[in-house]
């Protein structure tokens, strides 16, 4: 009798212990905080995308995952954040392809100047088989590509004089992303390309370390570059994709259903970001003019395209022409 009651006491205690343990597990899941970093302000198109990601993931997972957004490069520049994904100190990043080629060289093709003519064409390529095959490549480099998002067509700003032709760039120090295809293109256009991590750019422009920079109107607006740049030329010299990347250390730990939520959330993020990019392509330029920038809208792109052409050969000599050929031949 004594033994029996001792057993039942024990089993009661064990039951309670197990129940407590599973509560702890549920609580731990309910509180799993996911750190999402990007380099732009909390009013940017990346933040619009981060908000959509957050809402979707928190809804689908019924609060099991919470997104904590770290805007404005507070987790570092894009290169540092991508490294963070690889070692698991960062969970999610929305980044341009700027430094991505250093990790996944297959993506350099997307940085070629004048590769895409319109948003429709770029989005169509990135949403199709070509985009998917490039997303799959991330897996070979210790990253998870959740979806292609968008930064926008890049335009040139500077503090010296209006840029209407490639010759106007001669001698100007232009900050570029840490991307050798971009640097090559600007070298070909006679500028002095100066690679730099994005969080350093505003101060470099302010202090005159560089004369100009190039970014989509989305970024120029979000970073208030009008405070340190007088001239904007709508060169649209390269389409700048963004990508939603995850850490394999996070994703590999999840079950299929949970992983699916992250891919769904990335899709929602892309849709929201693209809508904002399209809006800012028009409204952003108006705002920049209102802020006092002199905007050159009527740019003849042909001479810029011609000047940047050698960048294609330099790229294909190193990486072959297969991916480029596929993009150029696509139905998009
Ligand atoms: O991704 O570095 C850049 O100029 C990027 O366009 C910016 O960080 C947004």
Boltz pocket constraint, residues with backbone or C-beta under 6 A from the ligand:
constraints:
  - pocket:
      binder: B
      contacts: [[A, 39], [A, 40], [A, 78], [A, 94], [A, 95], [A, 96], [A, 98], [A, 151], [A, 177], [A, 196], [A, 197], [A, 198], [A, 214], [A, 215], [A, 216], [A, 219], [A, 240]]
      max_distance: 6.0
